[in-house]
Amino acid sequence: MIRHIEALEYLGVAAGGRNEPLQVTGVDSDGELLDLYLKPSGRPELGFEGLSNELLAAMIAGELGLPVCEPLIVSMTPEWIATIPDNGLRVVLQQSCPLAFGSRGAGKGWKLWSDGDTILSDRRAAALSIFAFDAFTGNADRRDVKPNLLVRGPDLRMIDHELCFGLRMKLFPRVAPWELGNLSHLTNASQHVLGPLLKGNRTLDFAALRTPWANIADDRLADFEACIPIEWSAAAAAMTDAITHVKTVRDRIDDCLVEIERTLR
């Protein structure tokens, strides 16, 4: 389900990323070369829970049919780490788990969402689905100052999901999108870059959100949980909480849709 990649070549550090992901070329078991972004557990803002959040969120987004880059698990050998020219980064990697989270590069022609971007009619359905995903998973990292959203023509692509879930830390408000008023803060661009652009749009199809979420099967969620490497087991309890939360969203999807429609009307 999740491809395992071996890191081959270090290309540099991505500009602008809070966690400074590495740009890397890797190879899969069939010999296919991939350009990817690598996040190691040794980054203090990530840790095992951040990596697990990234992986789980990307798998769930893919199951929902959302535009997300392919998640990967990347093996870093001691020999490869030794080739990293920056001493500080090399130490971070040496102190990290040998298995890192990876995200396949989106390809050419994409740019980061900026202040001048708008939700045109051909972006509307994707924008609403992305907003709902973030609202339902507690993703606090798609804001005006850091939208984590790629744009190419009418297409959107979601990136960076280490701040999804984290349910034990998010208490004001807690992540409970089935409760009245729980999502009200998301219409402020400082909380979600798409919120104020979707607010008041009378053409939004909220009903279209229901089927993908309602159809998430327990077996699929178990498969997703099983994909998280045992080496990241320090985050196991958090992942159990996250899976339970997704099941609650699924089971209470009608309540969640009432709240998201109330928020955006």
PyMOL commands that set and color helices and strands:
alter all, ss='L'
color gray80, all
select helices_A, chain A and resi 47-63+78-81+87-94+121-137+184-187+195-198+206-214+218-227+230-251+253-264
alter helices_A, ss='H'
color red, helices_A
select strands_A, chain A and resi 3-13+22-27+33-39+71-75+99-104+111-112+149-152+155-158
alter strands_A, ss='S'
color yellow, strands_A
deselect
rebuild
show_as cartoon
